[in-house]
Amino acid sequence: MNNLLFDFKVDKAAKTVYIDRAFNAELALVWDAFTKQEMLDLWWAPKPYLSKTAKMDFKVGGRRFYNGKRRWCGN
């Protein structure tokens, strides 16, 4: 059984999704998975879905635009 933390909250008024998750991995690897678009694309969408980053501005208040399976999305 897995005891890793996972929490998912949606703030519709702010058009914001908050995802909290604990990973059993080295901090450097988790950081790279969130900050390097080529790694983020690999785990963000589980198969058969796809995630292809078009633009990513990793900073507080930054945005990421990516292509999901059928359309371009921004977060």
HTML snippet that shows the backbone in 3Dmol.js (N, CA, C, O; Angstrom):
<script src="https://3Dmol.org/build/3Dmol-min.js"></script>
<div id="view" style="width:600px;height:400px;position:relative"></div>
<script>
const pdb = `
ATOM      1  N   MET A   1       0.836  -1.186   0.000  1.00  0.00           N
ATOM      2  CA  MET A   1       0.000   0.000   0.000  1.00  0.00           C
ATOM      3  C   MET A   1       0.875   1.242   0.000  1.00  0.00           C
ATOM      4  O   MET A   1       1.973   1.238   0.558  1.00  0.00           O
ATOM      5  N   ASN A   2       0.391   2.295  -0.622  1.00  0.00           N
ATOM      6  CA  ASN A   2       1.127   3.535  -0.804  1.00  0.00           C
ATOM      7  C   ASN A   2       0.631   4.581   0.195  1.00  0.00           C
ATOM      8  O   ASN A   2      -0.570   4.842   0.260  1.00  0.00           O
ATOM      9  N   ASN A   3       1.541   5.188   0.981  1.00  0.00           N
ATOM     10  CA  ASN A   3       1.163   6.209   1.955  1.00  0.00           C
ATOM     11  C   ASN A   3       1.523   7.611   1.492  1.00  0.00           C
ATOM     12  O   ASN A   3       1.544   8.530   2.311  1.00  0.00           O
ATOM     13  N   LEU A   4       1.804   7.807   0.221  1.00  0.00           N
ATOM     14  CA  LEU A   4       2.214   9.113  -0.266  1.00  0.00           C
ATOM     15  C   LEU A   4       1.018  10.048  -0.349  1.00  0.00           C
ATOM     16  O   LEU A   4      -0.069   9.648  -0.767  1.00  0.00           O
ATOM     17  N   LEU A   5       1.228  11.292   0.051  1.00  0.00           N
ATOM     18  CA  LEU A   5       0.180  12.300   0.091  1.00  0.00           C
ATOM     19  C   LEU A   5      -0.210  12.757  -1.308  1.00  0.00           C
ATOM     20  O   LEU A   5       0.644  12.959  -2.171  1.00  0.00           O
ATOM     21  N   PHE A   6      -1.527  12.919  -1.520  1.00  0.00           N
ATOM     22  CA  PHE A   6      -2.036  13.491  -2.770  1.00  0.00           C
ATOM     23  C   PHE A   6      -3.279  14.303  -2.430  1.00  0.00           C
ATOM     24  O   PHE A   6      -4.198  13.791  -1.791  1.00  0.00           O
ATOM     25  N   ASP A   7      -3.314  15.559  -2.849  1.00  0.00           N
ATOM     26  CA  ASP A   7      -4.461  16.421  -2.612  1.00  0.00           C
ATOM     27  C   ASP A   7      -4.706  17.260  -3.855  1.00  0.00           C
ATOM     28  O   ASP A   7      -3.765  17.785  -4.450  1.00  0.00           O
ATOM     29  N   PHE A   8      -5.960  17.388  -4.245  1.00  0.00           N
ATOM     30  CA  PHE A   8      -6.348  18.073  -5.477  1.00  0.00           C
ATOM     31  C   PHE A   8      -7.478  19.033  -5.133  1.00  0.00           C
ATOM     32  O   PHE A   8      -8.535  18.600  -4.675  1.00  0.00           O
ATOM     33  N   LYS A   9      -7.268  20.356  -5.352  1.00  0.00           N
ATOM     34  CA  LYS A   9      -8.294  21.356  -5.049  1.00  0.00           C
ATOM     35  C   LYS A   9      -8.505  22.250  -6.261  1.00  0.00           C
ATOM     36  O   LYS A   9      -7.554  22.593  -6.964  1.00  0.00           O
ATOM     37  N   VAL A  10      -9.757  22.623  -6.502  1.00  0.00           N
ATOM     38  CA  VAL A  10     -10.120  23.499  -7.615  1.00  0.00           C
ATOM     39  C   VAL A  10     -10.754  24.763  -7.047  1.00  0.00           C
ATOM     40  O   VAL A  10     -11.699  24.702  -6.261  1.00  0.00           O
ATOM     41  N   ASP A  11     -10.215  25.916  -7.460  1.00  0.00           N
ATOM     42  CA  ASP A  11     -10.781  27.217  -7.102  1.00  0.00           C
ATOM     43  C   ASP A  11     -11.349  27.803  -8.387  1.00  0.00           C
ATOM     44  O   ASP A  11     -10.634  28.455  -9.148  1.00  0.00           O
ATOM     45  N   LYS A  12     -12.644  27.570  -8.627  1.00  0.00           N
ATOM     46  CA  LYS A  12     -13.270  28.013  -9.877  1.00  0.00           C
ATOM     47  C   LYS A  12     -13.258  29.524 -10.013  1.00  0.00           C
ATOM     48  O   LYS A  12     -13.070  30.039 -11.116  1.00  0.00           O
ATOM     49  N   ALA A  13     -13.453  30.247  -8.918  1.00  0.00           N
ATOM     50  CA  ALA A  13     -13.478  31.710  -8.974  1.00  0.00           C
ATOM     51  C   ALA A  13     -12.137  32.265  -9.458  1.00  0.00           C
ATOM     52  O   ALA A  13     -12.099  33.232 -10.219  1.00  0.00           O
ATOM     53  N   ALA A  14     -11.049  31.655  -9.017  1.00  0.00           N
ATOM     54  CA  ALA A  14      -9.712  32.106  -9.417  1.00  0.00           C
ATOM     55  C   ALA A  14      -9.207  31.384 -10.660  1.00  0.00           C
ATOM     56  O   ALA A  14      -8.119  31.678 -11.155  1.00  0.00           O
ATOM     57  N   LYS A  15     -10.010  30.425 -11.170  1.00  0.00           N
ATOM     58  CA  LYS A  15      -9.602  29.609 -12.322  1.00  0.00           C
ATOM     59  C   LYS A  15      -8.243  28.968 -12.069  1.00  0.00           C
ATOM     60  O   LYS A  15      -7.334  29.047 -12.895  1.00  0.00           O
ATOM     61  N   THR A  16      -8.127  28.330 -10.899  1.00  0.00           N
ATOM     62  CA  THR A  16      -6.856  27.771 -10.461  1.00  0.00           C
ATOM     63  C   THR A  16      -7.065  26.353  -9.939  1.00  0.00           C
ATOM     64  O   THR A  16      -8.057  26.067  -9.268  1.00  0.00           O
ATOM     65  N   VAL A  17      -6.126  25.476 -10.254  1.00  0.00           N
ATOM     66  CA  VAL A  17      -6.107  24.120  -9.723  1.00  0.00           C
ATOM     67  C   VAL A  17      -4.854  23.977  -8.866  1.00  0.00           C
ATOM     68  O   VAL A  17      -3.757  24.336  -9.291  1.00  0.00           O
ATOM     69  N   TYR A  18      -5.025  23.455  -7.669  1.00  0.00           N
ATOM     70  CA  TYR A  18      -3.905  23.213  -6.763  1.00  0.00           C
ATOM     71  C   TYR A  18      -3.725  21.716  -6.612  1.00  0.00           C
ATOM     72  O   TYR A  18      -4.671  21.000  -6.284  1.00  0.00           O
ATOM     73  N   ILE A  19      -2.512  21.245  -6.851  1.00  0.00           N
ATOM     74  CA  ILE A  19      -2.208  19.826  -6.710  1.00  0.00           C
ATOM     75  C   ILE A  19      -1.042  19.691  -5.753  1.00  0.00           C
ATOM     76  O   ILE A  19       0.038  20.230  -5.998  1.00  0.00           O
ATOM     77  N   ASP A  20      -1.257  18.975  -4.667  1.00  0.00           N
ATOM     78  CA  ASP A  20      -0.191  18.667  -3.705  1.00  0.00           C
ATOM     79  C   ASP A  20       0.052  17.172  -3.763  1.00  0.00           C
ATOM     80  O   ASP A  20      -0.887  16.377  -3.729  1.00  0.00           O
ATOM     81  N   ARG A  21       1.319  16.794  -3.852  1.00  0.00           N
ATOM     82  CA  ARG A  21       1.637  15.379  -3.970  1.00  0.00           C
ATOM     83  C   ARG A  21       2.991  15.101  -3.343  1.00  0.00           C
ATOM     84  O   ARG A  21       3.926  15.882  -3.518  1.00  0.00           O
ATOM     85  N   ALA A  22       3.106  14.017  -2.627  1.00  0.00           N
ATOM     86  CA  ALA A  22       4.377  13.573  -2.062  1.00  0.00           C
ATOM     87  C   ALA A  22       4.968  12.517  -2.991  1.00  0.00           C
ATOM     88  O   ALA A  22       4.254  11.649  -3.492  1.00  0.00           O
ATOM     89  N   PHE A  23       6.273  12.600  -3.213  1.00  0.00           N
ATOM     90  CA  PHE A  23       6.963  11.651  -4.090  1.00  0.00           C
ATOM     91  C   PHE A  23       8.069  10.947  -3.325  1.00  0.00           C
ATOM     92  O   PHE A  23       8.771  11.571  -2.528  1.00  0.00           O
ATOM     93  N   ASN A  24       8.227   9.670  -3.558  1.00  0.00           N
ATOM     94  CA  ASN A  24       9.316   8.911  -2.974  1.00  0.00           C
ATOM     95  C   ASN A  24      10.482   8.953  -3.965  1.00  0.00           C
ATOM     96  O   ASN A  24      10.785   7.970  -4.642  1.00  0.00           O
ATOM     97  N   ALA A  25      11.127  10.127  -4.028  1.00  0.00           N
ATOM     98  CA  ALA A  25      12.210  10.342  -4.985  1.00  0.00           C
ATOM     99  C   ALA A  25      13.135  11.433  -4.456  1.00  0.00           C
ATOM    100  O   ALA A  25      12.772  12.197  -3.562  1.00  0.00           O
ATOM    101  N   GLU A  26      14.323  11.489  -5.020  1.00  0.00           N
ATOM    102  CA  GLU A  26      15.264  12.547  -4.656  1.00  0.00           C
ATOM    103  C   GLU A  26      14.677  13.901  -5.027  1.00  0.00           C
ATOM    104  O   GLU A  26      14.008  14.030  -6.053  1.00  0.00           O
ATOM    105  N   LEU A  27      14.922  14.908  -4.201  1.00  0.00           N
ATOM    106  CA  LEU A  27      14.402  16.246  -4.431  1.00  0.00           C
ATOM    107  C   LEU A  27      14.803  16.785  -5.802  1.00  0.00           C
ATOM    108  O   LEU A  27      13.980  17.395  -6.485  1.00  0.00           O
ATOM    109  N   ALA A  28      16.041  16.573  -6.213  1.00  0.00           N
ATOM    110  CA  ALA A  28      16.517  17.074  -7.510  1.00  0.00           C
ATOM    111  C   ALA A  28      15.710  16.484  -8.672  1.00  0.00           C
ATOM    112  O   ALA A  28      15.422  17.188  -9.640  1.00  0.00           O
ATOM    113  N   LEU A  29      15.350  15.223  -8.586  1.00  0.00           N
ATOM    114  CA  LEU A  29      14.572  14.583  -9.649  1.00  0.00           C
ATOM    115  C   LEU A  29      13.151  15.154  -9.702  1.00  0.00           C
ATOM    116  O   LEU A  29      12.626  15.418 -10.784  1.00  0.00           O
ATOM    117  N   VAL A  30      12.534  15.343  -8.537  1.00  0.00           N
ATOM    118  CA  VAL A  30      11.186  15.920  -8.503  1.00  0.00           C
ATOM    119  C   VAL A  30      11.227  17.351  -9.047  1.00  0.00           C
ATOM    120  O   VAL A  30      10.343  17.745  -9.809  1.00  0.00           O
ATOM    121  N   TRP A  31      12.236  18.125  -8.667  1.00  0.00           N
ATOM    122  CA  TRP A  31      12.380  19.502  -9.166  1.00  0.00           C
ATOM    123  C   TRP A  31      12.494  19.507 -10.686  1.00  0.00           C
ATOM    124  O   TRP A  31      11.817  20.285 -11.358  1.00  0.00           O
ATOM    125  N   ASP A  32      13.345  18.643 -11.229  1.00  0.00           N
ATOM    126  CA  ASP A  32      13.506  18.567 -12.688  1.00  0.00           C
ATOM    127  C   ASP A  32      12.198  18.177 -13.378  1.00  0.00           C
ATOM    128  O   ASP A  32      11.882  18.689 -14.452  1.00  0.00           O
ATOM    129  N   ALA A  33      11.446  17.275 -12.763  1.00  0.00           N
ATOM    130  CA  ALA A  33      10.190  16.824 -13.362  1.00  0.00           C
ATOM    131  C   ALA A  33       9.176  17.958 -13.477  1.00  0.00           C
ATOM    132  O   ALA A  33       8.324  17.936 -14.365  1.00  0.00           O
ATOM    133  N   PHE A  34       9.258  18.940 -12.597  1.00  0.00           N
ATOM    134  CA  PHE A  34       8.340  20.075 -12.643  1.00  0.00           C
ATOM    135  C   PHE A  34       8.877  21.254 -13.434  1.00  0.00           C
ATOM    136  O   PHE A  34       8.096  22.082 -13.905  1.00  0.00           O
ATOM    137  N   THR A  35      10.186  21.351 -13.591  1.00  0.00           N
ATOM    138  CA  THR A  35      10.769  22.553 -14.199  1.00  0.00           C
ATOM    139  C   THR A  35      11.326  22.344 -15.602  1.00  0.00           C
ATOM    140  O   THR A  35      11.569  23.319 -16.313  1.00  0.00           O
ATOM    141  N   LYS A  36      11.531  21.117 -16.009  1.00  0.00           N
ATOM    142  CA  LYS A  36      12.047  20.834 -17.351  1.00  0.00           C
ATOM    143  C   LYS A  36      10.905  20.289 -18.199  1.00  0.00           C
ATOM    144  O   LYS A  36      10.370  19.212 -17.935  1.00  0.00           O
ATOM    145  N   GLN A  37      10.543  21.064 -19.233  1.00  0.00           N
ATOM    146  CA  GLN A  37       9.342  20.706 -19.991  1.00  0.00           C
ATOM    147  C   GLN A  37       9.419  19.334 -20.627  1.00  0.00           C
ATOM    148  O   GLN A  37       8.392  18.667 -20.753  1.00  0.00           O
ATOM    149  N   GLU A  38      10.602  18.886 -21.035  1.00  0.00           N
ATOM    150  CA  GLU A  38      10.685  17.556 -21.652  1.00  0.00           C
ATOM    151  C   GLU A  38      10.358  16.453 -20.644  1.00  0.00           C
ATOM    152  O   GLU A  38       9.826  15.412 -21.029  1.00  0.00           O
ATOM    153  N   MET A  39      10.666  16.662 -19.371  1.00  0.00           N
ATOM    154  CA  MET A  39      10.316  15.680 -18.339  1.00  0.00           C
ATOM    155  C   MET A  39       8.850  15.820 -17.927  1.00  0.00           C
ATOM    156  O   MET A  39       8.166  14.819 -17.715  1.00  0.00           O
ATOM    157  N   LEU A  40       8.374  17.048 -17.815  1.00  0.00           N
ATOM    158  CA  LEU A  40       6.989  17.302 -17.426  1.00  0.00           C
ATOM    159  C   LEU A  40       6.027  16.675 -18.430  1.00  0.00           C
ATOM    160  O   LEU A  40       5.005  16.110 -18.042  1.00  0.00           O
ATOM    161  N   ASP A  41       6.348  16.773 -19.709  1.00  0.00           N
ATOM    162  CA  ASP A  41       5.499  16.176 -20.747  1.00  0.00           C
ATOM    163  C   ASP A  41       5.364  14.662 -20.582  1.00  0.00           C
ATOM    164  O   ASP A  41       4.335  14.091 -20.944  1.00  0.00           O
ATOM    165  N   LEU A  42       6.386  14.012 -20.042  1.00  0.00           N
ATOM    166  CA  LEU A  42       6.363  12.555 -19.917  1.00  0.00           C
ATOM    167  C   LEU A  42       5.415  12.060 -18.834  1.00  0.00           C
ATOM    168  O   LEU A  42       4.821  10.992 -18.984  1.00  0.00           O
ATOM    169  N   TRP A  43       5.260  12.807 -17.749  1.00  0.00           N
ATOM    170  CA  TRP A  43       4.442  12.293 -16.656  1.00  0.00           C
ATOM    171  C   TRP A  43       3.133  13.043 -16.446  1.00  0.00           C
ATOM    172  O   TRP A  43       2.269  12.543 -15.726  1.00  0.00           O
ATOM    173  N   TRP A  44       2.948  14.200 -17.031  1.00  0.00           N
ATOM    174  CA  TRP A  44       1.744  14.994 -16.766  1.00  0.00           C
ATOM    175  C   TRP A  44       0.472  14.294 -17.247  1.00  0.00           C
ATOM    176  O   TRP A  44      -0.551  14.343 -16.563  1.00  0.00           O
ATOM    177  N   ALA A  45       0.519  13.653 -18.396  1.00  0.00           N
ATOM    178  CA  ALA A  45      -0.663  13.003 -18.952  1.00  0.00           C
ATOM    179  C   ALA A  45      -0.425  11.494 -19.032  1.00  0.00           C
ATOM    180  O   ALA A  45       0.453  11.044 -19.768  1.00  0.00           O
ATOM    181  N   PRO A  46      -1.194  10.718 -18.285  1.00  0.00           N
ATOM    182  CA  PRO A  46      -1.018   9.260 -18.362  1.00  0.00           C
ATOM    183  C   PRO A  46      -1.507   8.729 -19.699  1.00  0.00           C
ATOM    184  O   PRO A  46      -2.416   9.298 -20.304  1.00  0.00           O
ATOM    185  N   LYS A  47      -0.905   7.640 -20.162  1.00  0.00           N
ATOM    186  CA  LYS A  47      -1.315   7.036 -21.423  1.00  0.00           C
ATOM    187  C   LYS A  47      -2.775   6.647 -21.350  1.00  0.00           C
ATOM    188  O   LYS A  47      -3.212   6.156 -20.309  1.00  0.00           O
ATOM    189  N   PRO A  48      -3.542   6.839 -22.390  1.00  0.00           N
ATOM    190  CA  PRO A  48      -3.167   7.140 -23.760  1.00  0.00           C
ATOM    191  C   PRO A  48      -3.110   8.642 -24.059  1.00  0.00           C
ATOM    192  O   PRO A  48      -2.953   9.020 -25.220  1.00  0.00           O
ATOM    193  N   TYR A  49      -3.231   9.502 -23.051  1.00  0.00           N
ATOM    194  CA  TYR A  49      -3.221  10.941 -23.271  1.00  0.00           C
ATOM    195  C   TYR A  49      -1.813  11.446 -23.517  1.00  0.00           C
ATOM    196  O   TYR A  49      -0.832  10.801 -23.147  1.00  0.00           O
ATOM    197  N   LEU A  50      -1.727  12.599 -24.141  1.00  0.00           N
ATOM    198  CA  LEU A  50      -0.435  13.202 -24.457  1.00  0.00           C
ATOM    199  C   LEU A  50      -0.359  14.599 -23.856  1.00  0.00           C
ATOM    200  O   LEU A  50      -1.379  15.255 -23.646  1.00  0.00           O
ATOM    201  N   SER A  51       0.845  15.038 -23.585  1.00  0.00           N
ATOM    202  CA  SER A  51       1.085  16.403 -23.131  1.00  0.00           C
ATOM    203  C   SER A  51       2.331  16.891 -23.845  1.00  0.00           C
ATOM    204  O   SER A  51       3.403  16.304 -23.693  1.00  0.00           O
ATOM    205  N   LYS A  52       2.208  17.945 -24.615  1.00  0.00           N
ATOM    206  CA  LYS A  52       3.333  18.517 -25.348  1.00  0.00           C
ATOM    207  C   LYS A  52       3.386  20.009 -25.037  1.00  0.00           C
ATOM    208  O   LYS A  52       2.507  20.767 -25.446  1.00  0.00           O
ATOM    209  N   THR A  53       4.419  20.424 -24.314  1.00  0.00           N
ATOM    210  CA  THR A  53       4.556  21.819 -23.912  1.00  0.00           C
ATOM    211  C   THR A  53       4.927  22.684 -25.103  1.00  0.00           C
ATOM    212  O   THR A  53       5.869  22.379 -25.835  1.00  0.00           O
ATOM    213  N   ALA A  54       4.179  23.769 -25.293  1.00  0.00           N
ATOM    214  CA  ALA A  54       4.482  24.742 -26.339  1.00  0.00           C
ATOM    215  C   ALA A  54       5.294  25.890 -25.754  1.00  0.00           C
ATOM    216  O   ALA A  54       6.236  26.380 -26.377  1.00  0.00           O
ATOM    217  N   LYS A  55       4.918  26.314 -24.543  1.00  0.00           N
ATOM    218  CA  LYS A  55       5.600  27.421 -23.891  1.00  0.00           C
ATOM    219  C   LYS A  55       5.464  27.239 -22.386  1.00  0.00           C
ATOM    220  O   LYS A  55       4.393  26.898 -21.885  1.00  0.00           O
ATOM    221  N   MET A  56       6.564  27.472 -21.671  1.00  0.00           N
ATOM    222  CA  MET A  56       6.541  27.307 -20.230  1.00  0.00           C
ATOM    223  C   MET A  56       7.365  28.414 -19.599  1.00  0.00           C
ATOM    224  O   MET A  56       8.535  28.595 -19.936  1.00  0.00           O
ATOM    225  N   ASP A  57       6.758  29.153 -18.688  1.00  0.00           N
ATOM    226  CA  ASP A  57       7.422  30.232 -17.971  1.00  0.00           C
ATOM    227  C   ASP A  57       7.398  29.857 -16.499  1.00  0.00           C
ATOM    228  O   ASP A  57       6.462  30.199 -15.777  1.00  0.00           O
ATOM    229  N   PHE A  58       8.447  29.141 -16.052  1.00  0.00           N
ATOM    230  CA  PHE A  58       8.446  28.617 -14.695  1.00  0.00           C
ATOM    231  C   PHE A  58       8.897  29.690 -13.715  1.00  0.00           C
ATOM    232  O   PHE A  58      10.090  29.916 -13.512  1.00  0.00           O
ATOM    233  N   LYS A  59       7.912  30.341 -13.117  1.00  0.00           N
ATOM    234  CA  LYS A  59       8.136  31.344 -12.070  1.00  0.00           C
ATOM    235  C   LYS A  59       6.812  31.528 -11.343  1.00  0.00           C
ATOM    236  O   LYS A  59       5.775  31.052 -11.805  1.00  0.00           O
ATOM    237  N   VAL A  60       6.846  32.211 -10.217  1.00  0.00           N
ATOM    238  CA  VAL A  60       5.607  32.499  -9.501  1.00  0.00           C
ATOM    239  C   VAL A  60       4.709  33.310 -10.427  1.00  0.00           C
ATOM    240  O   VAL A  60       5.120  34.348 -10.945  1.00  0.00           O
ATOM    241  N   GLY A  61       3.492  32.839 -10.632  1.00  0.00           N
ATOM    242  CA  GLY A  61       2.555  33.507 -11.527  1.00  0.00           C
ATOM    243  C   GLY A  61       2.769  33.178 -12.988  1.00  0.00           C
ATOM    244  O   GLY A  61       2.045  33.683 -13.846  1.00  0.00           O
ATOM    245  N   GLY A  62       3.756  32.334 -13.290  1.00  0.00           N
ATOM    246  CA  GLY A  62       4.042  31.953 -14.671  1.00  0.00           C
ATOM    247  C   GLY A  62       2.964  31.031 -15.221  1.00  0.00           C
ATOM    248  O   GLY A  62       2.060  30.608 -14.500  1.00  0.00           O
ATOM    249  N   ARG A  63       3.073  30.730 -16.496  1.00  0.00           N
ATOM    250  CA  ARG A  63       2.075  29.883 -17.153  1.00  0.00           C
ATOM    251  C   ARG A  63       2.760  28.826 -17.998  1.00  0.00           C
ATOM    252  O   ARG A  63       3.920  28.953 -18.393  1.00  0.00           O
ATOM    253  N   ARG A  64       1.995  27.784 -18.258  1.00  0.00           N
ATOM    254  CA  ARG A  64       2.437  26.717 -19.152  1.00  0.00           C
ATOM    255  C   ARG A  64       1.330  26.486 -20.164  1.00  0.00           C
ATOM    256  O   ARG A  64       0.171  26.292 -19.796  1.00  0.00           O
ATOM    257  N   PHE A  65       1.685  26.507 -21.430  1.00  0.00           N
ATOM    258  CA  PHE A  65       0.738  26.195 -22.499  1.00  0.00           C
ATOM    259  C   PHE A  65       1.164  24.873 -23.105  1.00  0.00           C
ATOM    260  O   PHE A  65       2.313  24.697 -23.509  1.00  0.00           O
ATOM    261  N   TYR A  66       0.225  23.952 -23.159  1.00  0.00           N
ATOM    262  CA  TYR A  66       0.550  22.615 -23.645  1.00  0.00           C
ATOM    263  C   TYR A  66      -0.586  22.085 -24.485  1.00  0.00           C
ATOM    264  O   TYR A  66      -1.727  22.532 -24.375  1.00  0.00           O
ATOM    265  N   ASN A  67      -0.257  21.122 -25.328  1.00  0.00           N
ATOM    266  CA  ASN A  67      -1.249  20.463 -26.155  1.00  0.00           C
ATOM    267  C   ASN A  67      -1.639  19.176 -25.461  1.00  0.00           C
ATOM    268  O   ASN A  67      -0.813  18.289 -25.246  1.00  0.00           O
ATOM    269  N   GLY A  68      -2.925  19.088 -25.111  1.00  0.00           N
ATOM    270  CA  GLY A  68      -3.453  17.848 -24.575  1.00  0.00           C
ATOM    271  C   GLY A  68      -3.774  16.944 -25.752  1.00  0.00           C
ATOM    272  O   GLY A  68      -3.284  17.191 -26.854  1.00  0.00           O
ATOM    273  N   LYS A  69      -4.562  15.927 -25.567  1.00  0.00           N
ATOM    274  CA  LYS A  69      -4.842  14.991 -26.650  1.00  0.00           C
ATOM    275  C   LYS A  69      -5.570  15.661 -27.811  1.00  0.00           C
ATOM    276  O   LYS A  69      -5.363  15.285 -28.965  1.00  0.00           O
ATOM    277  N   ARG A  70      -6.432  16.666 -27.519  1.00  0.00           N
ATOM    278  CA  ARG A  70      -7.234  17.246 -28.591  1.00  0.00           C
ATOM    279  C   ARG A  70      -7.121  18.764 -28.731  1.00  0.00           C
ATOM    280  O   ARG A  70      -7.572  19.311 -29.738  1.00  0.00           O
ATOM    281  N   ARG A  71      -6.540  19.456 -27.767  1.00  0.00           N
ATOM    282  CA  ARG A  71      -6.552  20.913 -27.848  1.00  0.00           C
ATOM    283  C   ARG A  71      -5.398  21.519 -27.072  1.00  0.00           C
ATOM    284  O   ARG A  71      -4.739  20.844 -26.281  1.00  0.00           O
ATOM    285  N   TRP A  72      -5.161  22.809 -27.309  1.00  0.00           N
ATOM    286  CA  TRP A  72      -4.136  23.535 -26.569  1.00  0.00           C
ATOM    287  C   TRP A  72      -4.750  24.010 -25.271  1.00  0.00           C
ATOM    288  O   TRP A  72      -5.881  24.495 -25.248  1.00  0.00           O
ATOM    289  N   CYS A  73      -3.998  23.870 -24.188  1.00  0.00           N
ATOM    290  CA  CYS A  73      -4.465  24.230 -22.863  1.00  0.00           C
ATOM    291  C   CYS A  73      -3.425  25.133 -22.216  1.00  0.00           C
ATOM    292  O   CYS A  73      -2.255  25.120 -22.599  1.00  0.00           O
ATOM    293  N   GLY A  74      -3.850  25.903 -21.252  1.00  0.00           N
ATOM    294  CA  GLY A  74      -2.911  26.738 -20.517  1.00  0.00           C
ATOM    295  C   GLY A  74      -3.153  26.603 -19.035  1.00  0.00           C
ATOM    296  O   GLY A  74      -4.296  26.526 -18.585  1.00  0.00           O
ATOM    297  N   ASN A  75      -2.085  26.575 -18.285  1.00  0.00           N
ATOM    298  CA  ASN A  75      -2.202  26.558 -16.826  1.00  0.00           C
ATOM    299  C   ASN A  75      -1.061  27.307 -16.223  1.00  0.00           C
ATOM    300  O   ASN A  75      -0.970  27.413 -15.000  1.00  0.00           O
TER     301      ASN A  75
END
`;
const viewer = $3Dmol.createViewer("view");
viewer.addModel(pdb, "pdb");
viewer.setStyle({}, {cartoon: {color: "spectrum"}});
viewer.zoomTo();
viewer.render();
</script>
